[in-house]
């Protein structure tokens, strides 16, 4: 998730969004809350930390303030995200009220360094109703010199009243130059061939590239291959278990399966085969299933089993 690793990364790409924020700061018309949106894995959390650095006078990574942000120990910076379930070795399915409760104590304190106080809520769409209402109350009566930065890959899942109280800042995917720069930071030991392979498959999302690198043995890719060849109901459960054991497994499985259906549909269309239409419809259904699962926090195992059925019928 976030934490020191992402806090220490230099921002790559997203220059337009950063300029919008910097201009608001320079004009003295800074909104008290920003909703940073965009596809999964494009660096929204890293972007939020870069904005925090600007507000906290910590843009120089080796300065005292910069080092504190890099270590996620700056007294005027608070990060809220889904907790990690040590027993299950995966991130919890929600941001709950206990996760956001520290915000109130944080905002009651005077800024330790006399400037802004910055709260980052990473993955705000994961807030359950209680957590969302607690954040909404803060947005309704924001303290002075406080900025809330909410990141979300699925802003439609947020309460409309939260969205309406934030200035929206939509980010896009990264170009090849920025992708290379990010991967050189986060995967310095990866071979040039591996970086080239994952960059080609990542579609401008460093997070997806990291998932592909983490799947170095191709376990998720192998699952997709099995599904495309056809699996029994029993094998389907085995595939689902394999996918869900991986931190990025669910997202990567849907992404790779979607790519496969798109490629087959494109090839069939070029050859004039009617099979292309069936694959295109299956792709649309798959994308909708993924979006609804994320938006409504549906059971991921059931979503995976349904995805396998969709692929088998294409």
C-alpha positions in Angstrom: 0.0 0.0 0.0 1.4 3.4 0.9 3.9 3.7 3.8 7.6 4.7 3.5 8.2 2.9 0.2 5.8 5.1 -1.7 6.4 8.1 0.4 10.1 8.1 -0.7 9.5 7.7 -4.4 10.2 10.7 -6.7 7.1 11.6 -8.7 7.2 10.6 -12.4 4.7 11.9 -14.9 1.4 13.6 -13.9 2.9 17.0 -14.5 -0.4 18.6 -15.5 -2.1 17.6 -12.3 0.8 18.7 -10.2 0.8 22.2 -11.9 -3.0 22.5 -11.2 -2.3 22.0 -7.5 0.7 24.2 -7.4 -1.2 27.0 -9.1 -4.0 26.8 -6.5 -1.4 27.0 -3.8 0.3 30.0 -5.4 -3.0 31.9 -5.9 -3.9 31.4 -2.2 -7.2 29.6 -3.2 -6.3 26.1 -2.0 -9.4 23.8 -1.6 -9.4 22.0 1.7 -9.9 18.6 0.1 -8.8 17.0 -3.2 -10.1 13.8 -4.7 -7.3 12.3 -6.8 -8.7 9.7 -9.3 -7.5 7.5 -12.1 -7.0 3.8 -13.0 -5.4 1.4 -10.5 -1.7 1.4 -10.3 -0.8 4.7 -12.0 0.7 6.3 -8.9 -2.1 8.2 -7.2 -0.6 7.6 -3.7 2.9 8.7 -4.9 1.2 11.8 -6.4 -0.5 12.5 -3.1 2.8 12.3 -1.2 4.3 14.7 -3.8 1.6 17.2 -3.0 2.1 16.7 0.7 5.8 17.4 0.2 5.0 20.7 -1.6 2.8 21.8 1.3 5.2 20.7 4.0 8.3 22.3 2.5 9.8 18.9 1.9 10.4 18.7 -1.8 14.1 18.2 -1.3 14.3 14.5 -0.3 17.6 15.0 1.7 16.3 18.0 3.7 15.2 17.2 7.3 11.5 17.6 6.4 12.1 15.6 3.2 13.6 12.7 5.1 10.7 12.7 7.6 8.2 12.5 4.8 10.2 9.7 3.2 10.1 7.8 6.4 6.4 8.6 6.9 7.2 10.1 10.3 6.5 13.8 9.6 4.5 15.2 12.5 2.2 17.1 10.1 1.4 14.2 7.8 -1.1 11.5 8.5 -1.8 8.5 6.2 -4.9 6.5 6.4 -5.4 3.2 4.4 -6.7 -0.3 4.7 -5.1 -2.2 7.5 -3.1 -5.4 6.9 -4.5 -8.7 8.3 -1.4 -10.5 9.6 -3.3 -13.8 10.0 -4.6 -13.9 6.4 -1.6 -12.1 5.0 -3.7 -9.7 2.9 -5.1 -6.2 3.2 -8.5 -5.9 4.8 -11.5 -5.4 2.6 -12.4 -2.1 4.2 -11.2 1.1 5.8 -13.1 1.1 9.0 -14.0 3.8 11.6 -11.0 2.8 13.8 -8.7 3.5 10.8 -10.0 7.1 10.4 -10.4 7.9 14.1 -6.8 9.2 14.4 -7.6 12.0 12.0 -9.6 13.9 14.7 -6.8 13.7 17.2 -4.3 14.7 14.5 -6.4 17.8 13.5 -6.9 18.9 17.1 -3.1 19.4 17.4 -1.4 22.6 16.3 0.8 22.0 13.3 4.2 20.9 14.6 6.1 23.0 12.1 3.8 25.9 11.9 2.4 25.3 8.4 -0.1 22.9 6.8 -1.4 19.7 8.2 -1.8 17.0 5.5 -4.1 13.9 5.7 -3.8 11.3 2.9 -6.6 8.8 2.6 -5.3 6.2 0.2 -8.0 4.1 -1.5 -10.9 6.2 -0.2 -13.4 4.0 -2.0 -12.6 1.2 0.6 -14.2 3.3 3.4 -17.2 1.6 4.9 -20.2 3.7 5.8 -19.0 4.6 9.3 -15.6 5.6 8.1 -17.0 7.6 5.3 -19.4 9.5 7.6 -16.5 10.3 9.9 -14.5 11.7 7.0 -17.6 13.6 5.7 -18.0 15.3 9.0 -14.4 16.6 8.8 -15.0 17.8 5.2 -18.1 19.7 6.3 -16.1 21.6 9.0 -12.5 21.6 7.9 -10.0 23.1 10.3 -7.8 25.9 8.9 -4.5 25.1 7.2 -5.5 21.5 6.7 -5.6 19.6 3.4 -7.2 16.2 2.9 -6.0 14.3 -0.1 -8.2 11.3 -1.0 -7.1 8.9 -3.7 -9.6 6.6 -5.4 -9.7 4.3 -8.4 -13.5 4.0 -8.1 -14.8 7.4 -7.1 -18.4 6.3 -7.8 -18.2 4.2 -4.7 -17.8 7.3 -2.5 -20.7 9.1 -0.9 -21.9 11.9 -3.3 -21.6 14.3 -0.4 -17.9 13.5 -0.1 -17.3 13.9 -3.8 -19.1 17.3 -3.8 -16.8 18.6 -1.1 -13.6 17.8 -2.9 -11.9 19.4 -5.9 -11.4 16.6 -8.4 -8.1 15.9 -10.0 -8.1 13.1 -12.6 -4.8 11.4 -13.4 -4.0 9.3 -16.5 -1.6 6.5 -17.3 2.1 7.2 -17.7 4.0 7.4 -20.9 6.9 5.1 -21.6 9.6 7.5 -20.3 7.8 7.9 -17.0 7.2 4.2 -16.7 10.9 3.5 -17.2 11.8 6.0 -14.6 9.4 4.6 -12.0 10.5 1.0 -12.6 14.2 2.0 -12.3 13.3 3.3 -8.8 11.2 0.5 -7.5 12.8 -2.5 -9.3 16.5 -1.6 -9.7 17.5 -5.3 -9.8 15.1 -6.3 -12.5 16.8 -7.1 -15.8 16.3 -4.9 -18.9 14.5 -7.7 -20.6 12.1 -8.2 -17.6 11.4 -4.4 -17.5 10.7 -4.3 -21.2 8.4 -7.3 -20.9 6.3 -5.9 -18.0 6.3 -2.3 -19.4 4.7 -3.6 -22.6 2.0 -5.4 -20.6 1.4 -2.7 -18.0 -0.5 -0.1 -20.1 1.0 2.8 -18.4 0.4 1.6 -14.8 3.5 1.0 -12.7 1.4 -0.8 -10.2 0.5 -3.4 -12.8 4.1 -3.7 -13.9 5.1 -4.4 -10.2 2.4 -7.1 -10.1 3.8 -8.7 -13.2 7.3 -8.6 -11.7 6.0 -10.1 -8.5 4.4 -12.9 -10.6 7.9 -13.7 -11.8 7.1 -17.4 -12.1 4.0 -16.5 -14.2 1.6 -18.2 -11.7 -1.3 -15.8 -12.5 -0.5 -15.8 -16.2 -0.6 -19.6 -16.0 -4.0 -19.4 -14.3 -5.3 -17.3 -17.2 -3.9 -19.8 -19.7 -5.8 -22.6 -17.8 -9.0 -20.7 -17.8 -8.8 -19.9 -21.5 -8.4 -23.6 -22.3 -11.3 -24.5 -20.1 -11.5 -25.6 -16.4 -13.9 -27.7 -14.5 -15.8 -26.3 -11.5 -13.4 -28.0 -9.1 -10.4 -26.6 -11.0 -12.1 -23.2 -11.0 -12.0 -23.1 -7.2 -8.3 -24.1 -7.3 -7.6 -21.2 -9.7 -9.5 -18.8 -7.5 -7.6 -19.8 -4.4 -4.3 -19.4 -6.3 -5.2 -15.9 -7.5 -6.4 -14.7 -4.1 -3.2 -15.8 -2.3 -1.3 -13.1 -4.3 -1.5 -9.5 -3.1 -2.1 -8.2 -6.6 -3.6 -11.5 -7.9 -7.2 -10.4 -8.4 -6.4 -7.2 -10.3 -3.7 -8.9 -12.4 -5.9 -11.9 -13.3 -8.7 -9.7 -14.5 -6.3 -7.5 -16.4 -4.5 -10.4 -18.1 -7.8 -12.2 -19.0 -9.2 -8.9 -20.3 -6.1 -8.5 -22.5 -6.5 -12.0 -23.8 -10.2 -11.5 -24.8 -9.4 -8.2 -26.4 -6.5 -9.8 -28.5 -8.7 -12.7 -29.6 -11.6 -10.3 -30.5 -9.3 -8.1 -32.5 -7.7 -11.0 -34.4 -11.1 -12.5 -35.1 -12.4 -9.2 -36.4 -9.5 -8.8 -38.7 -10.0 -12.3 -40.1 -13.8 -11.7 -40.6 -14.7 -14.3 -38.0 -18.0 -14.0 -36.1 -16.2 -15.2 -33.0 -14.8 -11.7 -32.6 -18.2 -10.4 -31.6 -18.6 -13.0 -28.9 -15.2 -12.2 -27.5 -15.9 -8.5 -27.6 -19.1 -9.0 -25.6 -17.3 -11.3 -23.2 -14.7 -8.6 -22.7 -17.4 -5.9 -22.0 -19.1 -8.3 -19.5 -15.7 -9.0 -17.8 -14.9 -5.3 -17.4 -18.3 -4.6 -16.0 -17.9 -7.5 -13.5 -14.5 -6.2 -12.3 -15.9 -2.7 -11.9 -19.0 -3.8 -10.0 -16.9 -6.1 -7.7 -14.6 -3.2 -6.8 -17.4 -0.7 -6.6 -19.7 -2.7 -4.4 -17.0 -4.7 -2.5 -18.5 -8.0 -3.8 -17.1 -11.4 -3.0 -13.9 -11.8 -5.1 -14.0 -15.6 -5.2 -17.4 -15.5 -6.7 -16.3 -12.8 -9.2 -13.4 -15.0 -10.3 -15.6 -18.0 -10.8 -18.0 -15.9 -12.9 -15.1 -14.5 -14.9 -14.1 -18.0 -15.7 -17.6 -18.8 -16.9 -17.6 -15.7 -19.1 -14.3 -16.7 -20.6 -15.4 -20.2 -21.3 -18.5 -19.0 -23.2 -16.5 -16.6 -25.4 
